Amino acid sequence: MSTSEEVSGERLSKTALRDFGPPIPHDERDYGMPSYGVTLSPHEAPIPVLLRHALALIGIRHNGPVEKVAWWVAFTYKGFPCELGHEKFGLRLRIGGDFTEEQADGLLTEMQKKLVSAVRTVEALLAETASETLNAGNVTVVNQHRHLRRAYDYFRERASSPDVVEDVHESGTSEDGGSWSSFLPGKNVMALNASHDLVAAISAYVSSLEHDLVLALPFLDFDPSADDLTKIIGDRWGEKWRRVVGHTDPEAVRLRQRLAEVVERWRNPYSHGGFEKGHGATVYLHTPGLGALPVGLSGVRDSPLFSFHSVSETDIEGVFALFDEIDAFLAETIPHAMEWIDSELDVRFDGDFTAQVVDCLDSEGALEKLVDAYAYRQAMVANMDY
C-alpha cells in the first residue's frame, strides 16, 4: 500500500513537476556553459523549504548546509542543469545552457511557476498530520513577547500622558441674525482619548499575557504526550492562568480576580460591539416613572443580567498598577519561564527540549547556559554561518 508521500510524489511527477528530473552527474556536466538565475521573492515562496520538499517527493534530494547557504538542490529541467538554493540573501533559482537572455528568462519563469504550484500539494500533505504533530508537542512557538509588549507600552504611555488638547471656544452669527457660541473643554477631549487608549492597552496586555502563559508551559509541567496543546492555546486567558499559575495561591487568586474585573469593565464591551458593561452604558431601559435609565448588560448571549451603574472617570493608574503587580508576580512565581521569554528566543514544546530545560536547571540552577546556547545557534542559522 502506497504512503501519502508516495502518492503525492507520483501526482507531482505527472503534473506540476513532470519536466523536472535528477541532476546531471558531476563528471558529465559541462560547467563552461553560461548560467542564469533569478531570486524568488518572499511573497512567491514564503517558506522556501516547501519547494525543496516538493522536489524531494519526486526523488530529488538536497545538499547542505555550507557557508551562507542553508541548502541547495541540483536537478534538471527539460534536460538542462538547474539549482535551487536557499542562500543568505534569498532563494535563488539557476539554469545553465547556451541560451539567449530571453530564452533563459522564459525557462526560469516556467520553473518558478511550477515549483510554486507544487507547494499546494506539499501543504495538503503536511496538513494531514499537522494536528497530530502539534498535539504531540513537536512544534516551536514563535516568541512574540517583545512585539506584543511594544503595543502595550505604546498605548499605556498614551493613556497615562495624553496629548494636550486646547480648549475650543467658537462663536458666530446665524442666518436669522442671532448669535451663537460653543465651548469644548480640552481636558474632556483628553480624558476621552485616554479612555480609548486605556482599552487598547488592556487588550494588548491581556494578549501579551495569554501569549506568555503558553510560552511558559515547557518550563513547568507540560507533557507533550498527554497535554492537548491546541486546546490550551484556544482556552480563554483565565483557563491559561489556572493552568500555569494555579488556583490555590491566595495572591494568584486575588490577581486573577482583579484582572477579570478590569477585563469585564473595559475590554469585553468593545469585543461585542460596544455592548455589555462599559464606560457609559449604550442601552437605556425605559422605566415607568423613572424615565430612560442607563444599564450595562452581561451574559447577553444566554440570559441578560442587568446592572445599573453610573459613569465614572477612568482609573488609569489603578489598572496599570495592577498590571505591574501581575508582571512582578509572574517574574517571582515562574522565573525560569520568564527568563527565557524575555530572551526573545522561540520556544519548543517537544520532549527533548523540556528534558534539556530540566537538565540545565538541575545542573546549573538557572537557564543562562541554555539560553546562550540557543541564542548562538539562532544567530548562526540567521546568518547562515555554517
N, C-alpha and C positions, 0 to 999 in steps of 0.2 A: 504494500500500500504506500503510495507516494505521500511525502510530507507536504505541508503547506508551502515550505520554501521551494521544494522541487516543482510543485505545481506553478508557483509564481514565476520561477525561473524559466520554465517551459513556455509560459504565456509570453513573457518578455522577449524570449528568443525568437518568437514568431510574430511579434508586433513591434513595439517601440524600439527594441534593440536588435532587430533581425540583421542589421548591417554591421553589427559590432562583433569582433572576433578576438581570439587570443593574440598576444603580441608576436611580432616577428622575432625569431631567435637572434640573440646579440651578434653572433658571428655571420648572420645572413643579412643584417640590415646595413643599408648604405647611409652612413652618417654624414656624407658630404652633401646630401640633399638640403635645400633650404627648409627652414622651419617657420611656421606661422602660428600665432597664438592670440587668445582673447581672454580677458578677465571677466568671469561671471559675477554679476552684482549680487549683494546680499538679498535683494528683492527677488531675483531669479532663483537663487539657491541659498535660502536662509540657513539650512542645515546641510553643509557640504557632504557630510559622511553618508547621507541618504543616497546621493548619486554614486558614491563608491560602492554602497551595498547593492545597488541595482546591478552594477557590473559583476559583483561577486555572485549574485544569484544565477548568472549565466556562465559561471565558472572562471571569471577573470579576477585574479587575486591582486591585492595591493602590496606595496612595499613601504618601508619607513618605520620610524621616523629617522630623519637626518637633520643636520644643522639647518634651521629656518624652514624646514619642510616637515609638516606633521605626517603626511603620507602622499604617495603617488601611485597611479595605476597606469601601466603600459598596456595598450591594446591596439587593434586595427579597426579602421572604419572604411568600408568598401575596399579593403586591402591595403590602405595607406597607414603607415605607422603614426600612432597618436599617444598622447599622455594627458591625464587629468591629475592635477596636483594641488593639494591644499597647502599653500605657502603662506608665509607670514603676512604678506601684503595682498592676499586674495586667493581665490580659487581660479587656477589657470588651466585652460584647455588648449592643447597644441596639436598640430598636424604637420607632418613632413612630406615633401614631394616637390616635383618640378611643376609648380603652379604659377599662374598669374595671381596678383593680389585679389582680384575679383573672384577667381576660382576658389582660392583658399578661404576667403570670407564666406563664400556660399557654403562650403563644406563645414566650416566651423559653426555657422548658424544652424545648419541641419542637425549636427551632433548636439548642439546646445539644446535645441527644442526637444529632441528625442530623449536626451538624458533627463531633462526636467519633467517630461511627460511620464517617464518611467518611475519617477518618485511617487506618483499616486499609487502604483502597485505596491511599492515598498511600505508606504504609510498604511495601506489596508492590511498588509501582512502583519506589521507591528501592532496594529490596533487589536488584532485577535487576542493577543496575550498582554496588552497594556494594563488592564485592570488587575490581572493576576500578579504581574510584575510589581505594580505599585503596592498592592496589599501585602506582598512578601517583604516589603521594605527595600527592594532593590532599586532605590531611587535616590537622587540628590535633589534637595530643595534649594533653590537659589536664595541666598541671603539678601533680602531686600530691606533689612532693618534700617540702614542709614538713609536709604531713599525715602522710606515711609516717615522716618523721624524728621527729615527735612521739611516735609509738608506740614507736620505738626508744629515744628518750631516756627515756621513761617506764619501760620495762622495764629499761633499763640502770641507772637510778637505784635501782630496787627490788632488782635483783640485787647491786649494789655496796654498798647500805646497807639490808639487810633490816630490817623492823620487829622491834624487840626482843621476844622471847618468853621469859617467865619459866619457870623450872623448875617442873614439876608433880610433887609428891610426895603420893600418896594412900595411905591405909591404912584398914582396916576389919576387921569380923568376919564370917566366913562362917556359913552356916546350921548347920553342924555344930559351931560353937563355936570353930573355928580362926581365926587372924588372917591377914591378907594385907596386902601393901603393894606399891606400884609407884612407879617414878621415871622421868620423861621429861625428859631434859635439854633446856632451851630452846634451847641452841646447835645441837642436832641438828635441831630443827624449823626454825630459822633457815637452816641450811645447805640443807635440803630445799627451803624456799621460794625461796632464792636460785637453786638449780639450775633450778627451774621458770621463774623469771623470766629466767634466762640463755637458756634455749631460746627463750622468746618474744622476747627481744631479738635473738637471732641470726636468727630468722625475719623479724623486722621489718627488720633491717639488710639482709639479702640481698634482700628485696622492694624496699627503697628503692634499693639498688644497681642491681638489674635495671632499675628504672624510669629511673634517671638515665642508665644506659648507652644506653637507647633514645632519651631526650631529647637526648643528646649528638650523635646521628648527623648532623643537618643542619649542625652546626658543624664537621664533619670532612669525610669524603669520600662522604657519602650521595648517590646518584644516583637520583632518582625514576624515571627511565626504565629503569634496569637492576636496581636492588635490589628484592628481594621483602620489603616491609615486614611483611606478615603472617607470613612465616617467621621474620624476625628477632625479632618480638615473641614468637613461640611458642617460640623457642630457649631452651635451658637457660641459666642465668646464666654458665656457663663459656664457652659459644659467644658470648654477648653480649660478654663480656670480651675474647675474642680479636678480635672484630670491631672493637671500639672502641679498646682499649688495645694490641692486638697480642700477638705471642708471640715477639718477638726480643729485647726489652729484658730483661736478666737480672733486674732488680728487679721488672718486671711478672710474669715467670715465677715468681719467688720468692713474691710476694704472692698470686698466684693459687693456688699450691700450698698455701700455709699456710691460705688461706681454704677451699680444698677439704677440707683435713683437719678444720677446725672444723665445716664443714657435715656431713661424713661422721660425725664423732664425736657431734655433738649434735642437729642439726636433722633429718637424714634418718630416724633411728629413729622420730621422732614423726610423720613423714609417712606411715609404713607401719604404723600400729597399734602402735607401740612395739617392733617387731622390728628386726632388724639391729643394727649396732654402736650401743651407747648407754651411758649411765651406769648400769652394772649390767646384766648380761645377763638376758633374760627367757626364755632357753632353757637348760636344763641337760642335758648329754649324759651318759647312763648309761654309764659306762666300767668294764668288769670290773677289779676290784682297786683302782680309784680312787674309785668312787662317782659321784655326780652332779656334773659339773663345769660351771661357767658358761661359756657360749660366746656370741660375737657372730656374727651372720650377715650376709654381704654378698652381693649378687647372687642374692637369693632367687628371683627370677622365672626365672632361667636355671638355673645350677647353683650350689648354695650353696658359699660359701667360708667355712670355719670358722676363727675366730681366738679363741684363749684369752687372756683378759685379766683383770686384777684390777680391782676397783672402786677408783677414786681420787677424791680431792677435786676439786671444780670449780676450774679455774684461771681464775677470772673476770677477774682483772686482765690476764692474758695475752691472753684473747680480745678484750677491749676495747682493749688496746694495739694489737693487730693492726688492728682496725677504724679506729683513729685514724691508723695508718700508711697504710692504703688511702685514707682521706679526703685526707690530705696529698699523697699521690702523685697522685691524680686532679686535685687543685687545681693541681698543678705541671705535670702532663702535658697536660691538656685545659682550660686556664684559661678560655678564652672560653666553652666549653660550660657549665662550672660557674658562671661569672658569670651567664649567662642563667638557668640552673636555679635559682640562689639568688634571682633576682629574683622568682620565683613566676609569671612570665609563661608562658602556654601556648606550645607550640612547633609551628610549621608545618613541614610536610615537602615543600612544593611547590617547584618550581624557582625561582619568583620570590623566595621567602624566602631560599633558600640563596644566591642572587645578591646579595641585599641584605646578607647577612652578609659575603660576600667583599668587596663594595664598601666596606663600613664598615671592615673590618679593613685593607684596602689604603690607605684614605684617612686613617683615624684611628689605626690600630694597636690599637684596643680597640672594645668594643661599647657603650660608655656612651651614645653618642648614639642608637643604635638601640634600646637598652633604654628610654631616656627617651621616645622617640617612641611606642613600643608601649605603655608604661605610661600615657602621656597618652591614647592612643586607647582603651585598655581602660577607663580611668576615665570617659571621655566616653560610651562605649557603656553602661557600667553605670549611669550617672546619666541617660542619655538627654539629654545636653546638646548637642543638635544645633544 
